[in-house]
């Protein structure tokens, strides 16, 4: 969709001058129409909102017209403007309500409102409203005629009535829609006459609405006029390669149709409708050639042409969003030409969307066995991307596969994706790739997630962008990304998180909304707004007590900021069996000098395999478990009598080996460095202990902040439910 920007700031002065002079309605409306004619949509929106303060009902009509215009122009702000029209609650006339409903794709509701307007308005009393009503009925019936063909004749009648009222100067879109309605109703001769007359007018450059945006004076017909006349000629006189004994009229029509299609391709080479028409011509040519010639030596060439045509049709249906029709065309293309790699890969992609993993892998394997070295770089990247996504889907966590199989599948998928250009990958592969490199290369993962936002308008992707920025201490960027996620969740493009709080309805809409609310609290906590973060945690805890992560954070805040260990212990016990809560209780008991209780909590964590499994899908889960085990060994060493030096030394050696492995995997692990300092103090190596603490200080203020509450926050992460693919939703590591 197009976006709008404003390069002229004088509109603010214009509004101030109009308000200061108390200008009449006619002057405000004139300024509004001027801005719309100049396509300065941002200023028009601001102006109509200022008008609504003095003339709410009249401004609501203009705002509805502006929203409908923005929707037809595919401007991003159309949804926001239309939503604001409904939110204002001004009683609009039925015809404008119908236009708003039509812009929101509610065709049945729009038709009912247009019919109500047609019953209550007469052309003599309200000619403009009557004209808009007839146009609206024709438009909505024409849209519905795709599914209900019997409505096409009614649409043509309403368009004819509207054009009769307006005259020959009716907008070009009305004439073209009238022609298509006649063609859909089977009145090909009348449709041909309409499109022929329209083409003559456009070539003469009479209609200003068809003028080129650059102000050029040359005549350029509209693409829908060319294709409409081409379709009518083909329907009346047959295909371009019919029998040679046709009459002269059919041959002339064939020549005109080919010239129309050639002109359309020259003027609009990127238009998918033109390319689809060309593919139809190729397929019809191939079919006619087979029927008349039937030459065996040309059979292979013809079948390849049919395969390409079917593949182009499939791509066109895919862009329209009809995956079922696209998959049918891809399958037909493969039947015509078994070695057509693009069609097989597109078919595999369609099967992957339907979770038919085995069949999708069969198509990919066929192309790979056929010889992937002969593929272009783009197709080779597509092949590797589909293979990686299928491998990840087959080894999804939670299935019968174990952790080792999941890890092996992730490594294999990463090897397939490495070296490919991200721009050449489908969105599913981008999601998998970003998940795999999420912690290995955050910069590259951020680039992949940014590319993914161009394909999917998914709030979870923006949540992941916020997570990566927060992990790198870019809290302002993380706040902006999380705000975009909440805008998508609430469908409010003007939402600002400056003082916004998640309400009960928001939390109950979806389980994933709890994750977004929790992550907002974690981000505010990292930015220093502890009070507001605690309010969010407490609100989530009161509404959903079973959501243990918010309960755990309340315990952390109570321990570290309020210095109330008894309240913190209460929250930690409520969050059990959350592994973070279990280890927090162990460290809390250790800080109180309750060695036996700390030992029990450590053993509870180590011996419960379910707690380990809850960390299997988290990054650095192995490091976290190793640190907890090392802390347990240090606790055992403290509890061992001094005269049992051999046993005590054995525990400390085991703890040191575990901490060494953690630091080899992650050298900036603050919790491991602090625990290493404790380890050195137990060995009476005070100098080394001081060096470990100095290393923590050198990591910066963020590390020092983590050091205060490292017992719970170290390696903490939070993930949410998968979206198409399992996408990481960590906010703060």
MARPABA-271528 format. One record per residue (C-alpha): residue number from 1; x, y, z. Coordinates in Angstrom, 3 decimals, padded with zeros to 6 digits. Each point is the difference from the previous one (the first is absolute). Layout:
     i       east      north         up
   NUM          X          Y          Z
...
***
This chain:
     i       east      north         up
     1    000.000    000.000    000.000
     2    001.117    003.526   -000.678
     3    001.075    002.285    002.787
     4   -000.282    003.757    000.195
     5    002.416    002.687    001.154
     6   -000.219    003.746    000.301
     7    002.707    002.279   -001.256
     8   -001.929    003.230    000.588
     9   -000.562    001.219    003.565
    10   -002.208    002.945   -000.969
    11   -003.169   -001.979    000.628
    12    000.300    000.638    003.739
    13    000.068    003.741   -000.632
    14   -002.984   -000.438   -002.328
    15   -002.073   -001.693    002.700
    16    000.984    002.631    002.579
    17   -000.970    002.818   -002.355
    18   -003.355   -001.606   -000.819
    19   -000.774   -000.430    003.696
    20    001.165    003.506    000.842
    21   -002.101    001.589   -002.742
    22   -002.976   -002.261    000.794
    23   -000.257   -000.832   -003.683
    24   -003.319   -001.336   -001.319
    25   -000.599   -003.624   -000.897
    26    000.374    000.635   -003.733
    27    003.573    001.192    000.417
    28    000.949   -002.984    002.169
    29   -001.526   -002.360   -002.539
    30    001.814    001.726   -002.857
    31    003.335   -000.442    001.774
    32   -000.817   -003.656    000.652
    33   -000.847   -000.675   -003.645
    34    003.197    001.752   -001.105
    35    002.125   -002.192    002.259
    36   -001.724   -003.146   -001.283
    37    000.492    001.086   -003.617
    38    003.715    000.467    000.714
    39    000.071   -003.423    001.742
    40    001.335    001.532    003.215
    41   -001.709   -002.571    002.166
    42    001.709    000.814    003.289
    43   -001.095    003.636   -000.093
    44   -003.511   -001.006   -001.073
    45   -000.338   -002.302    003.024
    46    001.159    002.732    002.381
    47   -002.308    002.559   -001.596
    48   -003.125   -002.156    000.159
    49    000.702   -000.829    003.637
    50    000.217    003.728    000.745
    51   -003.292    000.542   -001.849
    52   -001.746   -002.609    002.128
    53    000.287    002.263    003.067
    54   -002.378    002.592   -001.523
    55   -002.061   -002.034   -002.469
    56    000.037   -003.619    001.236
    57   -002.727   -001.376   -002.282
    58    001.188    001.668   -003.211
    59    003.653   -000.789    000.780
    60   -000.924   -003.636    000.627
    61   -001.278   -000.238   -003.591
    62    003.258    001.461   -001.334
    63    002.047   -002.303    002.225
    64   -001.956   -003.016   -001.246
    65    000.612    001.125   -003.593
    66    003.693    000.430    000.800
    67    000.193   -003.491    001.540
    68   -001.666   -001.548   -003.056
    69    002.395    001.881   -002.296
    70    003.049   -001.110    002.006
    71   -001.227   -003.604   -000.119
    72   -000.367    000.150   -003.794
    73    003.462    001.585   -000.273
    74    001.447   -002.696    002.323
    75    001.383    002.497    002.509
    76    001.110   -001.373    003.372
    77   -002.083    002.455    002.023
    78   -003.323   -001.132   -001.517
    79   -000.753   -002.472    002.794
    80    000.704    002.586    002.707
    81   -002.232    002.624   -001.634
    82   -002.887   -002.436   -000.535
    83    000.304   -001.283    003.558
    84   -000.118    003.576    001.293
    85   -003.169    000.658   -002.007
    86   -001.711   -002.929    001.713
    87    001.435    000.957    003.389
    88   -001.403    003.547   -000.159
    89   -003.525   -001.385   -000.079
    90   -001.390    002.761   -002.264
    91   -003.199   -001.050   -001.779
    92    001.104   -000.127   -003.646
    93   -002.482   -000.350   -002.877
    94   -000.456   -003.625   -001.126
    95    001.851    000.564   -003.265
    96    003.159    001.114    001.827
    97   -000.315   -002.817    002.494
    98   -000.193   -002.348   -002.979
    99    003.132    001.469   -001.577
   100    001.874   -000.410    003.301
   101   -001.172   -003.616    000.284
   102    001.045   -000.643   -003.592
   103    003.482    001.419    000.670
   104    000.224   -002.430    002.952
   105   -000.947   -002.933   -002.334
   106   -003.400   -000.531    001.662
   107   -001.884   -000.434   -003.281
   108   -003.275   -001.343    001.372
   109   -000.265    002.736    002.618
   110    000.825    002.618   -002.633
   111   -002.675   -001.387   -002.334
   112   -002.665    000.220    002.710
   113    000.895    003.622    000.734
   114    000.030    000.937   -003.690
   115   -003.427   -001.618   -000.489
   116   -001.319    001.918    003.015
   117    001.328    003.220   -001.532
   118   -001.578   -000.842   -003.370
   119   -003.418   -000.473    001.672
   120    000.163    003.246    001.976
   121    001.576    002.424   -002.519
   122   -001.403    001.201   -003.309
   123    002.046    001.557   -002.842
   124   -002.198    003.125    000.029
   125    000.674    000.933    003.636
   126    003.586   -001.261    000.479
   127    001.630   -000.624   -003.382
   128    003.554   -000.350    001.369
   129   -001.002   -002.550    002.633
   130   -002.055   -001.900   -002.562
   131    002.967   -000.046   -002.393
   132    002.361   -001.314    002.705
   133   -002.581   -002.620    000.972
   134   -000.212   -001.342   -003.546
   135    003.768   -000.053   -000.335
   136    000.336   -001.794    003.344
   137   -002.576   -002.651   -000.895
   138    001.693   -000.621   -003.345
   139    003.411   -000.296    001.642
   140   -001.038   -002.355    002.806
   141   -002.053   -002.234   -002.297
   142    002.893   -000.194   -002.461
   143    002.327   -001.110    002.818
   144   -002.479   -002.644    001.148
   145   -000.530   -001.248   -003.555
   146    003.339   -001.848    000.224
   147   -001.767   -002.511    002.260
   148   -003.617    000.616   -001.082
   149    000.093    000.569   -003.797
   150   -003.730    000.741   -000.153
   151    000.649    003.371    001.661
   152    002.055    001.292   -002.938
   153   -003.065    001.060   -001.996
   154   -001.334    001.994    002.965
   155    003.406    001.656    000.404
   156   -000.014    001.006   -003.680
   157   -003.487    001.494    000.372
   158    001.009    002.121    002.995
   159    003.172    001.181   -001.752
   160   -002.035    000.913   -003.081
   161   -002.405    002.002    002.156
   162    002.889    001.849    001.708
   163    001.702    000.790   -003.312
   164   -003.329    001.192   -001.454
   165   -000.383    002.423    002.927
   166    003.586    001.294   -000.203
   167    000.333    000.003   -003.778
   168    002.908   -000.750   -002.300
   169    002.375    001.816    002.365
   170   -000.374   -002.804    002.544
   171    003.310   -001.134    001.558
   172    001.987   -002.500   -002.023
   173   -000.191   -002.574    002.771
   174   -003.813    000.002   -000.302
   175    000.144   -000.679   -003.745
   176    002.526   -002.805    000.409
   177   -001.983   -001.596    002.817
   178   -003.129    000.270   -002.125
   179    001.796   -001.821   -002.817
   180    001.196   -002.765    002.291
   181   -003.494   -000.383    001.467
   182   -001.442   -000.394   -003.522
   183    002.690   -002.566   -000.831
   184   -000.685   -001.928    003.219
   185   -003.701   -000.028   -000.910
   186    000.818   -001.497   -003.424
   187   -000.817    003.129   -002.027
   188    003.263   -000.032   -001.924
   189   -001.120    002.214   -002.893
   190   -001.101    002.835    002.293
   191    003.160   -000.420    002.082
   192    002.101    000.233   -003.184
   193   -001.763    003.214   -000.976
   194    000.586    001.526    003.445
   195    003.706   -000.910    000.067
   196    000.522    001.167   -003.613
   197   -001.582    003.383    000.702
   198    001.973    000.260    003.230
   199    003.290   -000.830   -001.756
   200   -000.620    002.757   -002.555
   201   -000.626    002.519    002.774
   202    003.153   -000.983    001.906
   203    002.174    000.210   -003.101
   204   -001.325    003.498   -000.619
   205    000.864    000.921    003.600
   206   -003.394    001.504    000.744
   207   -000.524   -001.261    003.541
   208    002.180    001.773    002.610
   209   -000.352   -002.926    002.444
   210    002.049   -002.183   -002.341
   211    002.769    002.594   -000.467
   212    003.533   -001.038    000.754
   213    001.194    000.990    003.510
   214    003.099    001.646   -001.443
   215   -002.089    002.414   -002.070
   216    000.968   -001.545   -003.335
   217   -002.170    000.951   -002.975
   218    000.296   -003.243   -001.938
   219   -002.978   -002.370   -000.165
   220    000.308   -003.228    001.945
   221   -003.004   -002.322    000.309
   222   -000.824   -001.646    003.306
   223    001.109   -003.619    000.472
   224   -003.526   -001.129    000.972
   225   -001.407    001.491   -003.206
   226    002.534   -001.862   -002.156
   227   -000.520   -003.317    001.791
   228   -003.791    000.408    000.064
   229   -000.178    000.537   -003.768
   230    002.452   -002.875   -000.562
   231   -002.155   -002.354    002.079
   232   -003.150    001.026   -001.875
   233    001.600   -000.612   -003.412
   234    001.287   -003.389    001.106
   235   -003.437   -000.975    001.315
   236   -001.758    001.096   -003.211
   237    002.481   -001.264   -002.610
   238    001.933   -002.828    001.592
   239    003.707   -000.484    000.672
   240    002.925    001.362   -001.936
   241    000.875   -003.367   -001.643
   242   -003.371   -001.360   -001.048
   243   -000.693   -001.636   -003.346
   244    001.377    001.901   -003.010
   245   -003.324   -000.020   -001.882
   246   -001.544    002.706    002.169
   247   -001.678    003.015   -001.510
   248    001.723    003.315   -000.436
   249   -001.769    001.527    003.015
   250    001.414   -002.631    002.338
   251    003.478    000.425   -001.426
   252   -000.205    003.770    000.458
   253   -001.209   -000.485    003.567
   254    002.886   -002.367    000.605
   255    002.490    002.572   -001.254
   256   -001.560    002.733    002.155
   257    000.054   -002.243    003.079
   258    003.675   -000.837   -000.475
   259    000.815    003.674   -000.496
   260   -001.908    000.913    003.183
   261    001.912   -002.579    002.014
   262    003.304    001.136   -001.469
   263   -000.818    003.633    000.811
   264   -000.990   -000.946    003.551
   265    003.303   -001.809    000.525
   266    002.007    002.946   -001.386
   267   -001.766    002.519    002.245
   268   -000.376   -002.173    003.122
   269    002.706   -002.693   -000.097
   270   -000.164   -000.677    003.774
   271   -003.787   -000.280    000.288
   272   -000.911   -003.534    001.039
   273   -003.319    000.151   -001.874
   274    001.832    000.629   -003.258
   275    002.403   -002.865    000.664
   276   -002.921   -002.260    000.837
   277   -001.699    000.882   -003.297
   278    003.214   -000.819   -001.874
   279    000.217   -003.375    001.766
   280   -003.606   -000.728   -000.987
   281    000.877    000.790   -003.604
   282    002.953   -002.409    000.167
   283   -002.090   -002.777    001.506
   284   -002.766    000.454   -002.576
   285    002.584    000.004   -002.779
   286    001.487   -003.244    001.306
   287   -003.405   -001.693    000.252
   288   -001.018    001.074   -003.528
   289    003.335   -001.078   -001.382
   290   -000.386   -003.455    001.486
   291   -003.522   -000.358   -001.373
   292    000.912    000.999   -003.568
   293    003.579   -001.190   -000.533
   294    000.662   -002.804    002.517
   295    003.640   -000.232   -000.950
   296    001.926   -002.305    002.276
   297    003.253    001.851   -000.380
   298   -001.605    003.201    001.320
   299   -001.930   -001.697    002.784
   300    002.747    000.594    002.579
   301    000.327    003.682   -000.893
   302   -003.765    000.451    000.227
   303   -000.237   -001.747    003.359
   304    002.767    002.204    001.357
   305   -001.914    003.065   -001.170
   306   -003.105   -001.289    001.755
   307    002.024   -000.669    003.143
   308    001.357    003.546    000.001
   309   -003.496    001.407   -000.525
   310   -001.379   -002.011    002.901
   311    002.898    001.128    002.196
   312   -000.649    003.667   -000.871
   313   -003.693   -000.470    000.774
   314    000.940   -001.565    003.325
   315    002.233    002.923    000.904
   316   -002.792    002.402   -000.886
   317   -002.506   -001.878    002.179
   318    002.582   -000.069    002.799
   319    000.350    003.780   -000.086
   320   -003.782    000.252    000.191
   321    000.123   -002.105    003.163
   322   -001.771   -003.060   -001.445
   323    002.452   -002.739    000.988
   324   -002.351   -002.853   -000.912
   325   -000.324    001.160   -003.611
   326    003.754    000.708   -000.126
   327    000.828   -003.511    001.205
   328   -002.302   -001.460   -002.666
   329    001.829    001.929   -002.738
   330    003.395   -001.055    001.379
   331   -001.077   -003.648    000.007
   332   -001.240    000.268   -003.597
   333    003.284    001.632   -001.013
   334    001.968   -002.898    001.497
   335   -002.208   -002.476   -001.866
   336    000.786    001.717   -003.286
   337    003.734    000.223    000.703
   338    001.329   -002.141    002.828
   339    003.441    001.679    000.058
   340   -001.249    003.570    000.419
   341    001.793    000.951    003.234
   342   -001.766    003.335    000.705
   343   -003.426   -001.645   -000.124
   344    001.098   -002.877    002.264
   345    001.501    002.369    002.559
   346   -003.105    002.195   -000.068
   347   -002.113   -003.138    000.483
   348    002.216   -001.000    002.937
   349   -000.471    003.453    001.527
   350   -003.778   -000.322   -000.321
   351    000.056   -003.478    001.581
   352    002.167    001.374    002.796
   353   -002.635    002.607    000.782
   354   -002.538   -002.814    000.384
   355    002.437   -001.895    002.275
   356    000.313   -002.847   -002.522
   357    003.658   -000.375    000.887
   358    000.657   -003.406   -001.531
   359   -001.484    000.911   -003.378
   360    001.832    003.334    000.023
   361    003.315   -001.733    000.698
   362   -000.670   -002.409   -002.892
   363   -000.268    002.941   -002.398
   364    003.184    001.573    001.392
   365    001.895   -003.303   -000.189
   366   -001.074   -000.459   -003.627
   367    001.536    003.371   -000.922
   368    003.139   -000.778    002.025
   369    000.469   -003.414   -001.653
   370   -000.674    001.539   -003.390
   371    003.061    002.192    000.512
   372   -000.034    003.112    002.157
   373    003.335    001.161   -001.513
   374   -001.818    000.847   -003.216
   375   -002.382    002.370    001.847
   376    000.398    003.754    000.102
   377    001.205    001.609    003.222
   378   -003.526    001.130    000.869
   379   -001.531   -003.462   -000.506
   380    002.857   -001.625    001.863
   381   -000.605    002.324    002.966
   382   -003.706   -000.801   -000.236
   383    000.755   -003.744    000.017
   384    002.266    000.231    003.026
   385   -002.462    002.240    001.841
   386   -002.911   -002.406   -000.495
   387    002.178   -002.920    001.102
   388    001.008    001.843    003.178
   389   -003.576    000.933    000.882
   390   -001.280   -003.542   -000.562
   391    002.812   -001.467    002.103
   392   -000.805    002.414    002.818
   393   -003.721   -000.755   -000.212
   394    000.546   -003.763    000.083
   395    002.233    000.290    003.081
   396   -002.177    002.540    001.815
   397    000.393   -000.064    003.805
   398   -002.847   -001.643    001.828
   399   -000.402   -002.798   -002.514
   400    001.306   -003.518    000.395
   401    003.500    001.153   -000.932
   402    002.529    000.505    002.758
   403    002.258    002.916    000.793
   404    002.943   -001.475   -001.920
   405   -002.124   -000.407   -003.140
   406   -001.199    003.592    000.298
   407    003.563    001.247    000.404
   408    001.219   -002.046   -002.957
   409   -002.863    001.273   -002.170
   410    000.796    003.602    000.975
   411    003.659   -000.446   -000.948
   412   -000.954   -001.549   -003.337
   413   -002.501    002.784   -000.733
   414    002.579    002.649    000.876
   415    002.560   -001.566   -002.360
   416   -002.561    000.085   -002.801
   417   -000.880    003.637    000.572
   418    003.513    001.356    000.474
   419    001.329    001.718   -003.094
   420   -003.413    000.806   -001.486
   421   -001.170    003.509   -000.713
   422   -002.786    000.941    002.451
   423   -001.893    001.886   -002.721
   424   -000.377   -003.260   -001.944
   425   -001.549   -001.951    002.892
   426   -003.735   -000.519    000.593
   427   -001.411    001.401    003.263
   428   -000.151   -003.424    001.695
   429    003.724   -000.482   -000.627
   430    000.763    003.498    001.256
   431   -001.805   -000.837    003.250
   432    001.952   -003.244    000.427
   433    003.309    001.664   -000.906
   434   -000.587    002.838    002.457
   435   -000.848   -002.463    002.762
   436    003.143   -002.051   -000.623
   437    002.395    002.982    000.033
   438   -001.925    001.890    002.682
   439    002.758   -000.352    002.613
   440    003.002   -000.769   -002.220
   441   -000.177    003.150   -002.119
   442   -002.512    002.546    001.393
   443    000.755    002.593   -002.697
   444   -000.777   -002.437   -002.801
   445   -003.086   -001.278    001.831
   446   -001.237    003.581    000.329
   447    000.462    000.467   -003.745
   448   -001.977   -003.185   -000.692
   449   -002.844    001.011    002.293
   450   -000.109    003.421   -001.664
   451   -000.344   -001.677   -003.405
   452   -002.701   -002.234    001.434
   453   -002.131    003.014    000.951
   454   -000.394    000.748   -003.718
   455   -001.680   -003.402   -000.510
   456   -001.953   -000.512    003.225
   457   -001.813    002.589    002.086
   458    000.482   -002.054    003.123
   459    000.440    001.611    003.443
   460    002.231   -002.888    001.110
   461    002.635    001.041   -002.551
   462    000.124    003.506    001.431
   463    000.194   -001.567    003.455
   464    003.090   -001.925   -001.117
   465    001.555    003.199   -001.388
   466   -000.612    001.594    003.387
   467    001.635   -003.016    001.677
   468    003.161    000.288   -002.091
   469    000.287    003.745    000.598
   470   -000.593   -000.441    003.737
   471    002.661   -002.710    000.167
   472    002.478    002.491   -001.441
   473   -001.151    002.762    002.398
   474   -001.681    001.991   -002.796
   475   -003.058    000.642    002.121
   476   -001.414    002.893   -002.041
   477   -000.012   -002.126   -003.160
   478   -001.484   -002.887    001.965
   479   -002.729    002.295    001.326
   480   -000.861    001.182   -003.533
   481   -000.165   -003.584   -001.314
   482   -002.171   -001.170    002.892
   483   -002.283    002.983   -000.536
   484   -000.462   -001.082   -003.629
   485   -000.884   -003.496    001.229
   486   -002.683    001.401    002.307
   487   -001.368    002.135   -002.833
   488   -000.471   -003.120   -002.101
   489   -001.574   -001.824    002.929
   490   -002.485    002.764    000.774
   491   -000.526    001.164   -003.647
   492    000.667    003.546    001.207
   493    002.734    001.699   -002.012
   494   -000.034    003.033    002.330
   495    000.723   -002.028    003.138
   496    002.771    001.404    002.193
   497    001.448   -002.011    002.866
   498    000.924    003.067    002.003
   499   -002.728   -000.679    002.570
   500   -001.866   -002.943   -001.573
   501   -000.770   -003.037    002.161
   502   -001.366   -003.373   -001.168
   503   -003.645   -000.368    001.036
   504   -001.992   -003.149    000.893
   505   -001.514   -000.349   -003.468
   506    003.443    000.233   -001.599
   507    001.443   -002.698    002.259
   508   -002.922   -002.355   -000.514
   509   -000.060    000.277   -003.814
   510    002.885   -002.415   -000.513
   511    002.559   -001.860    002.136
   512    002.778    001.702   -001.945
   513   -001.206    003.376    001.296
   514    001.259   -001.002    003.435
   515    003.455   -000.386   -001.523
   516   -000.131    003.470   -001.553
   517   -001.146    001.563    003.283
   518    002.776   -001.818    001.882
   519    002.615    001.090   -002.530
   520   -001.197    003.599    000.310
   521    000.612   -000.260    003.722
   522    003.491   -001.461   -000.533
   523    000.865    002.817   -002.413
   524   -001.263    002.701    002.365
   525    001.975   -001.626    002.805
   526    003.164    000.100   -002.092
   527   -000.647    003.652   -000.856
   528   -000.266    000.864    003.702
   529   -003.784    000.372    000.286
   530   -000.276   -002.597    002.783
   531   -003.264    001.363    001.410
   532   -001.930   -000.391   -003.232
   533    001.595   -003.379   -000.687
   534   -001.107   -001.207    003.437
   535   -003.554    001.212   -000.736
   536   -000.074   -002.102   -003.183
   537    001.360   -003.088    001.779
   538   -002.467    000.407    002.849
   539   -002.914    000.498   -002.385
   540    000.899   -003.122   -001.986
   541    000.509   -001.938    003.247
   542   -003.412    001.017    001.337
   543   -001.828   -000.791   -003.234
   544    001.931   -003.197   -000.814
   545    001.657   -001.449    003.120
   546    001.217   -003.031   -001.949
   547    002.268    002.195   -002.159
   548    003.148   -000.704    001.993
   549    002.386    002.362   -001.783
   550   -001.771    003.131    001.268
   551   -000.122   -001.498    003.500
   552    003.727   -000.706   -000.200
   553    000.783    003.594   -000.999
   554   -002.060    001.304    002.930
   555    002.215   -002.082    002.259
   556    003.151    001.377   -001.607
   557   -001.174    003.603    000.422
   558   -001.023   -000.639    003.595
   559    003.418   -001.472    000.779
   560    002.237    002.419   -001.850
   561   -001.854    003.329    000.274
   562   -002.314   -000.274    003.001
   563    002.580   -002.140    001.897
   564   -002.839   -002.142    001.348
   565    001.218   -003.590   -000.166
   566   -003.138   -001.423    001.646
   567   -002.284    001.457   -002.688
   568    002.465   -001.133   -002.665
   569   -000.041   -003.534    001.402
   570   -003.811   -000.016   -000.090
   571   -000.018    000.913   -003.691
   572    002.762   -002.501   -000.785
   573   -001.923   -002.816    001.666
   574   -003.109    000.912   -002.002
   575    002.037   -000.204   -003.212
   576    001.361   -003.512    000.747
   577    000.634   -002.237   -002.008
   578    001.373    002.746   -002.251
   579    003.734   -000.861   -000.153
   580    000.969    003.642    000.554
   581   -002.139    000.122    003.143
   582    001.537   -003.229    001.323
   583    003.544    001.309   -000.397
   584   -001.011    003.385    001.441
   585   -001.241   -001.750    003.130
   586    003.276   -001.903    000.200
   587    002.082    003.187   -000.227
   588   -002.303    001.782    002.451
   589    000.459   -002.775    002.555
   590    003.733    000.074   -000.621
   591    000.096    003.763    000.634
   592   -001.809   -000.548    003.316
   593    002.554   -002.613    001.025
   594   -002.531   -002.861   -000.253
   595    002.387   -002.424   -001.679
   596   -002.176   -003.100    000.347
   597   -003.054    001.686   -001.522
   598    002.119    001.394   -002.861
   599    001.384   -003.467   -000.590
   600   -003.531   -001.422   -000.145
   601   -001.120    002.557   -002.569
   602    003.097   -000.632   -002.148
   603   -000.654   -003.749    000.129
   604   -003.645    000.633   -000.867
   605    001.098    001.812   -003.162
   606    002.728   -002.483   -000.994
   607   -002.053   -003.168    000.524
   608   -003.201    001.197   -001.639
   609    000.334   -000.751   -003.701
   610   -003.179    001.945   -000.760
   611    001.734    003.204    001.060
   612    002.880   -000.808   -002.334
   613   -002.393   -000.657   -002.889
   614   -001.596    003.396    000.487
   615    003.414    001.491   -000.743
   616    000.905   -002.222   -002.952
   617   -001.326    002.454   -002.574
   618    001.593    003.051    001.642
   619    003.316    001.461   -001.064
   620    002.901   -000.841    002.368
   621   -002.213   -002.426    001.920
   622    003.020   -002.237    000.409
   623    001.995    002.895    001.469
   624   -002.811    000.802    002.400
   625   -000.214   -003.602    001.225
   626    003.806   -000.161    000.337
   627    000.036    003.174    002.102
   628   -002.729   -001.311    002.296
   629    001.870   -003.292    000.381
   630    003.226    001.886    000.745
   631   -001.800    002.072    002.639
   632   -001.323   -003.251    001.474
   633    003.528   -001.444    000.209
   634    001.257    003.191    001.673
   635   -002.864   -000.288    002.511
   636    000.991   -003.624    000.705
   637    003.607    001.089    000.447
   638   -001.067    002.623    002.553
   639   -002.086   -002.573    001.863
   640    002.916   -002.461    000.105
   641    002.089    000.075    003.149
   642    003.475    001.488   -000.333
   643    001.685   -003.238    001.072
   644   -001.477   -001.741   -003.081
   645    002.275    001.910   -002.320
   646    000.079   -002.696   -002.695
   647   -003.791   -000.066   -000.358
   648   -000.233    003.789    000.121
   649    002.720    000.344   -002.645
   650   -001.860   -002.478   -002.205
   651   -003.167    002.136    000.052
   652    001.948    003.197   -000.777
   653    001.857   -001.605   -002.914
   654   -003.298   -001.137   -001.510
   655   -001.435    003.512    000.431
   656    003.084    001.573   -001.597
   657   -000.183   -002.285   -003.047
   658   -003.668    000.884   -000.541
   659    000.652    003.742    000.292
   660    002.934   -000.270   -002.397
   661   -002.261   -001.622   -002.590
   662   -002.607    002.737    000.433
   663    002.556    002.771   -000.486
   664    001.453   -001.710   -003.079
   665   -003.458    000.096   -001.611
   666   -000.787    003.551    001.140
   667    002.840    002.185    001.270
   668   -002.289    002.885    001.017
   669   -002.242   -002.102    002.245
   670   -000.284    002.215    003.077
   671   -001.536   -002.640    002.255
   672    002.761   -002.469   -000.801
   673    002.675    002.639    000.747
   674   -001.571    000.804    003.377
   675   -000.314   -003.670    000.841
   676    003.647   -000.426   -000.987
   677    000.890    002.672    002.557
   678   -001.848   -001.969    002.680
   679    001.851   -003.126   -001.144
   680    003.394    001.730    000.386
   681   -000.924    001.254    003.476
   682   -000.843   -003.548    001.071
   683    003.503   -000.962   -001.129
   684    001.458    002.984    001.938
   685    001.212    001.502   -003.290
   686   -000.961    003.560    000.883
   687    002.025    001.664   -002.767
   688   -001.687   -002.084   -002.684
   689   -003.390    000.728    001.574
   690    000.637    003.740   -000.232
   691    001.052   -000.382   -003.651
   692   -003.251   -001.788   -000.779
   693   -001.992    002.825    001.600
   694    002.038    002.576   -001.938
   695   -000.778   -001.842   -003.229
   696   -003.702    000.326    000.799
   697    000.392    003.737    000.581
   698    001.874    000.410   -003.299
   699   -002.958   -001.466   -001.898
   700   -001.814    003.280    000.565
   701   -002.988    001.438    001.869
   702   -002.406   -002.549   -001.454
   703    002.128   -002.826    001.373
   704    000.182    001.685    003.405
   705   -003.777    000.322    000.015
   706   -000.311   -003.673   -000.838
   707    002.516   -000.837    002.698
   708   -002.351    001.354    002.653
   709   -002.677   -002.562   -000.828
   710    001.952   -002.551   -002.040
   711   -001.332   -002.901    002.025
   712   -003.331    000.149   -001.859
   713    000.599    002.140   -003.082
   714    003.082   -001.803   -001.318
   715   -000.796   -001.414   -003.398
   716   -003.692    000.694    000.571
   717   -002.115   -000.185   -003.158
   718   -003.627   -000.197   -000.867
   719   -001.490   -001.595   -003.104
   720   -003.446    000.017   -001.438
   721   -002.117   -002.281   -002.167
   722    001.232   -000.485   -003.596
   723   -001.353    002.035   -002.895
   724    000.058   -002.124   -003.192
   725    003.509   -000.935    001.049
   726    001.287    000.025    003.555
   727    001.396    003.512    000.311
   728    002.056    001.114    002.995
   729   -001.735    002.454    002.289
   730    002.766    000.684    002.577
   731   -000.119    003.536    001.262
   732    002.866    000.207    002.494
   733    002.706   -002.607    000.302
***
